[in-house]
Amino acid sequence: LNEFLLLAFADTRELQLLHFSLFLGIYLAALLGNGLIITAIACDHRLHTPMYFFLLNLSLLDLGSISTTVPKSMTNSLWNTRAISYLGCAAHIFLFVFFALAEYSLLTVMAYDRYIAICRPLRYGTIMGGRACVKMAAAAWASGFLSAVLNTANTFSIPLCQGNTVDQFFCEIPQILKLSCSDSYLREVGLIAVTACLDFGCFIFIVLSYVQIFTAVLRIPSEQGRHKAFSMCLPHLAVVSLFVSTSSFAYLKPPSFSSPALNLVVAVLYSVVPPTVNPLIYSMRNKELKDALRKLVEWVQCQHQ
């Protein structure tokens, strides 16, 4: 195969341009939101703490994730084409798996950070030192990279004999496996099962961490202390819930629920919405981050005057 054909959002020219415009707005919002968070954390020394270091990494992963899928879809709608090259499709799968699994690993690390901050506050500085934080973040990126290499190599080593039409607006492993010859995809399914088990282990770790966190928070005598502790955890919990719920529905929904239109909507929910909404979730109730963002915007305005 030299190329694959992606699923188009619309057939008429007007709807194709509408899709391009909507995705352009979403993409620019994601670039702006995540870019502001990265710049604010990098420039404000008060935000040079483990929590914001992990948040900076999360924004980098969100930028990479949305840049993998949305620009190609926008380009195809603008130029009225569905084609993506064989190498381009392989790159789609590699980058999407890399950023998605690295982000999930990082969210697990962030849950551990919140657990130590609330349940072991006296040892927080010792456990979450600078070197330890860098190692944890590096491990999250490395786990995504390793999984992406294995899954991409395995997927494209399978003979494909069911055409070249991909029923999605970007290349993803389940849609490529549908094009494989009978029984030749079982090896990749085994690798996906191992990855799913590791992901489930991360999910259990996050759940147990929050059980411990909420138990500790409810023991705090002052209402102000409880409110502060909940404010530290709620943005991360909201991001985890959005990430897990959308991706779980996409991959675990019954086959009877599947249709091209529904698959498109669900794919947008788990691949486009979280990277765009995450900056808003983290900055909404975070006074330190809002102050840093306000100073950054004021500084930019002063430079232009």
C-alpha positions as CSV (number, residue, x, y, z in Angstrom):
1,L,0.0,0.0,0.0
2,N,1.2,3.5,-0.9
3,E,-1.5,5.4,0.9
4,F,-4.7,5.1,3.0
5,L,-8.0,6.9,2.7
6,L,-9.3,8.6,5.8
7,L,-12.9,9.1,6.7
8,A,-14.1,12.5,5.7
9,F,-16.3,14.7,8.0
10,A,-18.4,16.0,5.1
11,D,-18.9,15.6,1.4
12,T,-20.2,19.1,0.3
13,R,-17.7,21.9,-0.1
14,E,-19.5,24.2,2.4
15,L,-19.5,21.6,5.2
16,Q,-15.8,20.8,4.5
17,L,-14.9,24.5,4.9
18,L,-17.1,24.6,8.1
19,H,-15.2,21.6,9.5
20,F,-11.9,23.3,8.6
21,S,-13.0,26.5,10.4
22,L,-14.2,24.7,13.5
23,F,-11.1,22.6,13.8
24,L,-8.9,25.6,13.2
25,G,-10.6,27.5,16.1
26,I,-10.2,24.4,18.4
27,Y,-6.6,23.9,17.4
28,L,-5.7,27.6,18.0
29,A,-7.5,27.5,21.3
30,A,-5.5,24.4,22.3
31,L,-2.2,26.0,21.2
32,L,-3.0,29.3,23.0
33,G,-4.1,27.6,26.3
34,N,-1.3,25.1,26.6
35,G,1.3,27.6,25.3
36,L,0.3,30.1,27.9
37,I,0.5,27.5,30.7
38,I,4.0,26.4,29.5
39,T,5.2,30.0,29.3
40,A,3.8,31.0,32.6
41,I,5.2,28.1,34.5
42,A,8.6,28.5,32.8
43,C,8.8,32.2,33.5
44,D,7.4,32.4,37.1
45,H,9.8,31.1,39.7
46,R,7.0,30.7,42.2
47,L,5.6,27.9,40.0
48,H,8.9,25.9,39.9
49,T,7.4,23.2,42.1
50,P,6.7,19.5,41.4
51,M,3.0,20.0,40.7
52,Y,3.6,22.7,38.1
53,F,6.6,20.9,36.6
54,F,4.2,17.9,35.9
55,L,1.6,20.3,34.6
56,L,4.1,21.8,32.1
57,N,4.8,18.3,30.9
58,L,1.1,17.6,30.6
59,S,0.7,20.7,28.4
60,L,3.6,19.6,26.2
61,L,1.9,16.2,25.7
62,D,-1.5,17.8,25.0
63,L,0.1,20.0,22.3
64,G,1.8,17.0,20.7
65,S,-1.4,15.0,20.9
66,I,-3.7,17.5,19.2
67,S,-1.0,18.4,16.6
68,T,-0.9,14.7,15.6
69,T,-4.5,14.5,14.5
70,V,-6.1,17.9,13.8
71,P,-3.8,19.6,11.2
72,K,-4.0,16.6,8.8
73,S,-7.8,16.5,9.1
74,M,-8.0,20.3,8.5
75,T,-5.7,20.0,5.4
76,N,-7.7,17.2,3.9
77,S,-10.9,19.2,4.3
78,L,-9.3,22.3,2.9
79,W,-7.9,20.5,-0.2
80,N,-10.9,18.2,-0.6
81,T,-8.9,15.0,-0.3
82,R,-8.9,11.9,2.0
83,A,-5.5,10.5,1.2
84,I,-2.6,10.0,3.7
85,S,0.6,8.3,2.8
86,Y,1.7,4.9,4.3
87,L,4.5,6.6,6.3
88,G,2.1,9.4,7.3
89,C,-0.3,6.8,8.7
90,A,2.5,5.0,10.5
91,A,3.6,8.4,12.0
92,H,0.0,9.1,13.1
93,I,-0.2,5.8,15.0
94,F,3.2,6.2,16.5
95,L,2.7,9.7,17.7
96,F,-0.9,9.2,18.9
97,V,0.0,6.1,21.0
98,F,3.1,7.9,22.3
99,F,1.4,11.0,23.5
100,A,-1.7,9.2,24.8
101,L,0.1,6.6,26.9
102,A,2.8,9.1,28.1
103,E,-0.1,11.4,29.2
104,Y,-1.8,8.6,31.0
105,S,1.5,7.6,32.8
106,L,2.0,11.3,33.7
107,L,-1.5,11.6,35.1
108,T,-0.6,8.5,37.3
109,V,2.6,10.3,38.5
110,M,0.6,13.4,39.2
111,A,-1.8,11.4,41.4
112,Y,1.2,10.1,43.3
113,D,2.4,13.7,43.7
114,R,-1.0,14.8,45.1
115,Y,-1.0,11.7,47.4
116,I,2.4,12.6,48.9
117,A,1.5,16.3,49.2
118,I,-1.6,15.6,51.3
119,C,-1.0,12.3,53.0
120,R,2.8,12.7,53.6
121,P,3.3,16.5,53.8
122,L,6.3,16.4,56.1
123,R,8.2,14.1,53.7
124,Y,7.1,15.9,50.5
125,G,10.3,17.8,50.0
126,T,12.4,14.7,50.4
127,I,10.3,12.3,48.3
128,M,9.5,14.8,45.5
129,G,12.9,16.4,45.0
130,G,14.0,17.9,41.7
131,R,15.9,14.8,40.5
132,A,13.0,12.5,41.5
133,C,10.5,14.6,39.6
134,V,12.7,14.6,36.4
135,K,13.0,10.8,36.7
136,M,9.3,10.3,37.0
137,A,8.5,12.6,34.1
138,A,11.2,10.9,32.0
139,A,9.7,7.5,32.9
140,A,6.3,8.7,31.7
141,W,7.6,9.9,28.4
142,A,9.8,6.7,28.0
143,S,6.8,4.4,28.6
144,G,4.8,6.1,25.9
145,F,7.7,6.0,23.5
146,L,8.4,2.3,24.1
147,S,4.7,1.3,23.8
148,A,4.4,3.4,20.6
149,V,7.5,1.7,19.0
150,L,6.2,-1.8,19.8
151,N,2.6,-1.1,18.7
152,T,3.5,0.7,15.5
153,A,6.1,-1.9,14.5
154,N,3.7,-4.8,15.3
155,T,0.7,-3.2,13.5
156,F,2.5,-2.5,10.2
157,S,4.2,-5.9,10.2
158,I,0.8,-7.5,9.7
159,P,-0.3,-8.1,6.0
160,L,-3.2,-5.9,5.0
161,C,-5.5,-7.3,2.4
162,Q,-8.9,-5.6,3.1
163,G,-8.4,-2.4,1.0
164,N,-7.0,0.9,2.2
165,T,-10.1,2.8,3.6
166,V,-9.7,3.8,7.2
167,D,-13.0,4.4,9.0
168,Q,-11.6,7.3,11.1
169,F,-10.4,10.9,10.5
170,F,-6.9,9.8,11.6
171,C,-5.0,6.5,11.6
172,E,-5.5,4.4,14.7
173,I,-4.6,0.8,15.5
174,P,-8.2,-0.7,15.6
175,Q,-9.0,0.7,12.2
176,I,-5.8,-0.6,10.6
177,L,-6.4,-4.0,12.1
178,K,-9.8,-4.2,10.3
179,L,-7.8,-4.1,7.1
180,S,-5.6,-7.1,8.1
181,C,-5.9,-10.6,6.7
182,S,-7.8,-13.1,8.8
183,D,-6.0,-14.3,12.0
184,S,-2.8,-12.3,11.2
185,Y,-3.8,-9.6,13.7
186,L,-3.8,-11.8,16.8
187,R,-0.2,-10.9,17.8
188,E,-1.1,-7.2,17.8
189,V,-4.2,-7.9,19.8
190,G,-2.0,-9.7,22.4
191,L,0.2,-6.6,22.7
192,I,-2.9,-4.3,23.0
193,A,-4.1,-6.6,25.8
194,V,-0.8,-6.3,27.7
195,T,-0.9,-2.5,27.2
196,A,-4.5,-2.4,28.4
197,C,-3.5,-4.4,31.6
198,L,-0.8,-1.8,32.3
199,D,-3.3,1.0,31.8
200,F,-5.8,-0.7,34.1
201,G,-3.0,-1.0,36.7
202,C,-2.4,2.8,36.4
203,F,-6.1,3.4,36.8
204,I,-6.2,1.3,40.0
205,F,-3.2,3.2,41.3
206,I,-5.0,6.5,40.7
207,V,-8.2,5.3,42.4
208,L,-6.4,4.0,45.4
209,S,-4.4,7.2,45.7
210,Y,-7.6,9.3,45.7
211,V,-9.2,7.0,48.3
212,Q,-6.2,7.7,50.6
213,I,-6.3,11.4,49.7
214,F,-10.0,11.9,50.4
215,T,-9.7,9.9,53.7
216,A,-6.9,12.2,54.8
217,V,-8.7,15.4,53.7
218,L,-11.9,14.5,55.6
219,R,-9.7,14.2,58.8
220,I,-8.5,17.8,58.4
221,P,-10.3,19.8,61.2
222,S,-10.6,23.2,59.5
223,E,-13.0,23.8,56.7
224,Q,-10.4,26.1,55.0
225,G,-7.8,23.4,55.1
226,R,-10.2,20.9,53.5
227,H,-11.2,23.4,50.8
228,K,-7.5,24.0,50.0
229,A,-6.8,20.3,49.8
230,F,-9.8,19.7,47.5
231,S,-8.8,22.6,45.3
232,M,-5.3,21.0,44.8
233,C,-6.9,17.7,43.7
234,L,-10.1,18.6,41.8
235,P,-8.4,19.8,38.5
236,H,-6.3,16.7,38.3
237,L,-9.3,14.5,39.1
238,A,-11.4,16.3,36.4
239,V,-8.6,15.8,33.8
240,V,-8.2,12.1,34.6
241,S,-12.0,11.6,34.5
242,L,-12.3,13.3,31.1
243,F,-9.3,11.3,29.7
244,V,-10.4,7.9,31.0
245,S,-14.2,8.3,30.3
246,T,-13.8,9.4,26.7
247,S,-11.1,6.9,25.7
248,S,-12.9,4.0,27.6
249,F,-16.2,4.7,25.8
250,A,-14.3,4.8,22.4
251,Y,-12.6,1.5,22.8
252,L,-15.0,-0.4,25.1
253,K,-18.4,0.5,23.6
254,P,-20.5,-2.5,22.2
255,P,-20.1,-3.2,18.5
256,S,-23.8,-2.6,18.0
257,F,-23.2,1.1,19.0
258,S,-20.7,1.5,16.2
259,S,-21.4,3.6,13.1
260,P,-19.2,5.9,11.1
261,A,-20.9,9.1,12.4
262,L,-20.7,7.9,16.1
263,N,-17.1,6.8,15.7
264,L,-16.2,10.3,14.4
265,V,-17.9,12.1,17.3
266,V,-16.4,9.7,19.9
267,A,-12.9,10.2,18.3
268,V,-13.2,13.9,18.5
269,L,-14.2,13.6,22.2
270,Y,-11.1,11.6,23.2
271,S,-8.5,13.0,20.8
272,V,-9.5,16.7,20.4
273,V,-11.5,17.8,23.4
274,P,-9.1,16.9,26.4
275,P,-6.0,18.7,25.0
276,T,-8.2,21.8,24.4
277,V,-10.1,21.7,27.7
278,N,-7.2,20.7,30.1
279,P,-5.7,24.2,30.3
280,L,-9.1,25.7,31.2
281,I,-9.7,23.0,33.9
282,Y,-6.3,23.7,35.5
283,S,-6.4,27.5,35.4
284,M,-10.1,27.8,36.5
285,R,-9.6,27.2,40.3
286,N,-5.9,27.8,40.6
287,K,-5.1,31.2,42.0
288,E,-1.3,30.9,41.6
289,L,-1.6,29.9,38.0
290,K,-4.2,32.6,37.2
291,D,-1.9,35.3,38.8
292,A,1.0,34.0,36.7
293,L,-1.1,34.1,33.5
294,R,-2.3,37.6,34.3
295,K,1.2,38.8,34.8
296,L,2.3,37.2,31.5
297,V,-0.6,38.8,29.6
298,E,0.2,42.2,31.2
299,W,3.9,41.8,30.2
300,V,2.9,41.0,26.6
301,Q,0.6,44.0,26.5
302,C,3.4,46.3,27.8
303,Q,5.8,45.1,25.2
304,H,3.3,46.0,22.4
305,Q,2.6,49.5,23.8
